[in-house]
Amino acid sequence: MNPMSLLEALDQSDLDAVYKRSLLTTQGWSDADLASIRSLARTLAGFDRAGLSTSLCPSELAWAVFFDQSTRTKSAWAGAASRLGMQPVIVDGSSTQVSHGETAVETGAMLGMNAHAMGIRHDLILGEGNTFIRDITQGIDDYLAATDDPRAVPVVNLQCDVDHPTQSMADLMWLEEKFGDLAGKKIAVSWAYSPSYAKPLSVPQGLATLLTRFGADVTLAHPPGYQLIDECMDAAHANAANGGSFRVVDDMDEAFADADIVYPKSWGAYDLMLERVDANATGDTEGLAAVEQKALARNAEHTDWICDERRMGLTAAGEALYMHCLPADIGAEVSPGVMDKYKVDVAREANYKVYVVMALLAAAKVPDIAARLTEIAEEASQ
Ligand code: CP
């Protein structure tokens, strides 16, 4: 696609609204804010494919800290920062002084001194991750204000206990590529069996809160006891009131019936996620291991919650789009055959995260981003 044509979708006045902004949850951003980021992400993806350099933030530090494992999001952060000319640095959270009790606000101030953007993953402990990210953001902002430092140091939530906003935005962009308008589309977000670990709740929560904003009919399915946090369920119901619908069922087949899109993935049983909070608070590592074993035993009561060929046959014309944030437990969450059929689709879904992160950083850091990209495109066309 011609990079100049992609620029037509950019509106600097919309982008001005997200200059210097941090993304902590999609719920905290307006539809217009999220639309401007998606337009910019599409433009940056087009520039990337056209081989145009977008080194808009040279010599800047893009620092990310992960308190949980990651493949895709770490690589998306590094890829996005590199494409903007920034230096990405990714740190294991357990190697920081946070593990010795340094507070999030203090840590934010320390990082705000010399970093130019910050990403955080803190997703395993209910009630803690999003608060940690907000406290880091506060620490950075307070430091910059106290020192009259004009730098924009946006914080990007790279998955917390509440939301995984770069994932749900990537998912939304993939859905828009496949379907255009989501109005009237039936989307099944379902729990699925996993023997590997008790996964965070934030992916289904992020999907339920974001996709209900676009007129889709979203069905959330899970076995009894696997409910999600009230804050996100309330938001999903409220968002759906503007068009589309949101319902919760306890039957995977019911959710899959006639669905256009299915997103089956595992998460931990709610009461055990709360037990994990208690064990973590007292540093009880044996207790944490015991909770994990209980969570896997609980999951094992529902091995029939798998996205397989039979269930895909229940969907619209038997051809629903299969989605997953990855990694998927193949043979448990999804059958090998279904995963094989959609392996390129899920990779393309994942690839959008690079451009979502890139757009978030570029929009927050470059005040005249539309003009700067126009200059790049004009230079390239000479
Ligand atoms: N989907 C996702 O966030 O993948 P990672 O855990 O590998 O980052």
Boltz pocket constraint, residues with backbone or C-beta under 6 A from the ligand:
constraints:
  - pocket:
      binder: B
      contacts: [[A, 69], [A, 70], [A, 71], [A, 72], [A, 73], [A, 74], [A, 158], [A, 159], [A, 167], [A, 325], [A, 326], [A, 327]]
      max_distance: 6.0
